[in-house]
Amino acid sequence: MKTLVLIATLSLITFSSVASAEQRVAYKCFLETTLGNKVIYFHWAKSKVKKRLANLVTSSVPIQGKQRAIVKHKVECIKAAKKFSNKEAFEIDAKNVD
C-alpha cells in the first residue's frame, strides 16, 4: 500500500511540474548595438515576450562568446521561423544560417 501511495505521489509531482513548465518561444531581432547591427536570437517564456521586447533597448545582449553589446535601437523582432522584412537583417540572417 505504501508503494502505491509513493507512486501516486511521484506521478502527481511529475505531472504538476510538467504542467507548470511554461512554453518558450524563439525570436530573432535585428538590433542596432554598440558593436554594430546584429541579428540576435532569443528564447523567452511565452508570457514574457511583450515585456522582453519592450525592454530590449539599453539592455545588454550576447554577441559572440562572452562578448556583449548594448542595444541602441530595436529595428525588427520576429518569431525565429519567419523571414525579416528589413533587407539588411535578411542578409545578415541568411549568412548566419549557412
GIURQUI-V835573 format. One record per residue. N is the residue number from 0. RES is the residue in one small letter. OMEGA is omega as a letter, one per 20 degrees, with the letter a starting at -180 (none if undefined). BURIAL is I if it has 24 or more other C-alpha atoms within 12 Angstrom, else O. Layout:
n->N res->RES omega->OMEGA burial->BURIAL
n->N res->RES omega->OMEGA burial->BURIAL
This chain:
n->0 res->m omega->r burial->O
n->1 res->k omega->r burial->O
n->2 res->t omega->r burial->O
n->3 res->l omega->r burial->O
n->4 res->v omega->r burial->O
n->5 res->l omega->r burial->O
n->6 res->i omega->r burial->O
n->7 res->a omega->r burial->O
n->8 res->t omega->r burial->O
n->9 res->l omega->r burial->O
n->10 res->s omega->r burial->O
n->11 res->l omega->r burial->O
n->12 res->i omega->r burial->O
n->13 res->t omega->r burial->O
n->14 res->f omega->a burial->O
n->15 res->s omega->a burial->O
n->16 res->s omega->r burial->O
n->17 res->v omega->a burial->O
n->18 res->a omega->a burial->O
n->19 res->s omega->r burial->O
n->20 res->a omega->a burial->O
n->21 res->e omega->r burial->O
n->22 res->q omega->r burial->O
n->23 res->r omega->a burial->O
n->24 res->v omega->r burial->O
n->25 res->a omega->r burial->O
n->26 res->y omega->r burial->I
n->27 res->k omega->a burial->I
n->28 res->c omega->r burial->I
n->29 res->f omega->a burial->I
n->30 res->l omega->r burial->I
n->31 res->e omega->a burial->I
n->32 res->t omega->r burial->I
n->33 res->t omega->r burial->O
n->34 res->l omega->r burial->O
n->35 res->g omega->r burial->O
n->36 res->n omega->a burial->I
n->37 res->k omega->r burial->I
n->38 res->v omega->a burial->I
n->39 res->i omega->r burial->I
n->40 res->y omega->r burial->I
n->41 res->f omega->r burial->I
n->42 res->h omega->a burial->O
n->43 res->w omega->r burial->O
n->44 res->a omega->a burial->O
n->45 res->k omega->a burial->O
n->46 res->s omega->a burial->O
n->47 res->k omega->a burial->O
n->48 res->v omega->a burial->O
n->49 res->k omega->a burial->O
n->50 res->k omega->r burial->O
n->51 res->r omega->r burial->O
n->52 res->l omega->a burial->I
n->53 res->a omega->a burial->O
n->54 res->n omega->a burial->O
n->55 res->l omega->a burial->I
n->56 res->v omega->a burial->I
n->57 res->t omega->r burial->O
n->58 res->s omega->r burial->O
n->59 res->s omega->a burial->O
n->60 res->v omega->r burial->I
n->61 res->p omega->r burial->O
n->62 res->i omega->r burial->O
n->63 res->q omega->a burial->O
n->64 res->g omega->r burial->O
n->65 res->k omega->a burial->O
n->66 res->q omega->a burial->O
n->67 res->r omega->r burial->O
n->68 res->a omega->r burial->I
n->69 res->i omega->r burial->I
n->70 res->v omega->r burial->I
n->71 res->k omega->a burial->O
n->72 res->h omega->r burial->I
n->73 res->k omega->a burial->I
n->74 res->v omega->a burial->I
n->75 res->e omega->r burial->I
n->76 res->c omega->a burial->I
n->77 res->i omega->r burial->I
n->78 res->k omega->a burial->O
n->79 res->a omega->a burial->I
n->80 res->a omega->a burial->O
n->81 res->k omega->r burial->O
n->82 res->k omega->r burial->I
n->83 res->f omega->r burial->I
n->84 res->s omega->r burial->O
n->85 res->n omega->a burial->O
n->86 res->k omega->a burial->O
n->87 res->e omega->r burial->O
n->88 res->a omega->r burial->I
n->89 res->f omega->a burial->I
n->90 res->e omega->r burial->O
n->91 res->i omega->a burial->O
n->92 res->d omega->r burial->I
n->93 res->a omega->r burial->O
n->94 res->k omega->a burial->O
n->95 res->n omega->a burial->O
n->96 res->v omega->a burial->O
n->97 res->d omega->none burial->O
